[in-house]
């Protein structure tokens, strides 16, 4: 069993706290920690704090004890596989500073976000921070740093236990677990060892009701009488989103200058909207329907007035309610008291969000427009991914095919 002790070097105030790890006559490693103390509060005989009565010293005591556990756990994992010396000890205390490529999961999140910053959409960048913070809470519960090489079935079970304890849904945890696997695969590409179980690890997502606007509901929204200019403006954005299939981060930024005209084979000029999708950085051309052209015509060729995502979400819920979408449907929405999404039956207007136009386009046109062409608009890379997005199974594709069989 190794011994772990702390000590000071010098009598300056404050003095840095060092740690020494010894095991028999073969291992004697030393490293400076990130902690410091006034030497008058340190006992050389005890090799520790003289007392822990005030809050600052209590905090320091907890942090030193936690560091001791981290070092001991890392030692037990590494003995026999790695050379345990002062450099090794420094890498455990501060993996980012002492290793070009972090070996711990939480630290690799920072490394990955920094490396991929230019390629990540803002939403993905922020999402990674959310997952990282969850893992920090998991490490605190485990009282140990999580190595990338330790992401296995046991890790998955601990991850789920904490997630359910914090009232997260299984689907939410499943989606975030994919981020963790992405991080591990990136680390593997850079030479970090991963567990053999990782590739088969999966958290099943429970089926959920796909919320979209049917053609009939879109017509109700189009015809409902609205008095407030803000609602009229938001309705036009909603109708445009149902026709162009883009994310809110893209369609609320449409500009008149992005429209170009191109003649088809019969000489007719077709209007296209040229944009670069913010999330995927993909350049696409969106053919504008007569409905969109009609909306632009009443605004002298301009798109509706720009509004924030938050205001847009608020307004389209009010519009849907005015249009009579008050019947109950199964879905999920944020529980403000729990700060978690809950699945239940709600009036449909409450489930209308900024994403609904994109999903409505995909769902309403499935089976009418070739799937590959719809995917060109939505940006999905695989049919499996697309079918899951609109709540269809691969059986749906088979049924489509059956229509052509004599």
Secondary structure, DSSP 8 states (H G I E B T S, - for coil): --EEEEEE-S--SSEEEEEEEEETTTEEEEEEEEEEE-GGGEETTTTEES---SHHHHHHHHHHHHHHHHHHHHHHHHTTTS--SHHHHHHHH-HHHH-SS--BHHHHHHHHHHHTTTTS-HHHHHHHHHHHHHHHHHHHHHTS--BGGG-SHHHHHHHHHHHHHTT--HHHHHHHHHHHHHHHHHHHHTT----TTGGG--------------HHHHHHHHHS----HHHHHHHHHHHHHHHH---HHHHTT--GGGEEEEE-TTS-EEEEEEEE-TTT--EEEEE--HHHHHHHHTTTT-------HHHHHHHHHHHHHHTT--SEEEEEEEETTTTEEEEEEEEGGGG--TTHHHHHHHHHHBTTB-HHHHHHHH--SSHHHHHHHTT--HHHHHHHHHTT--
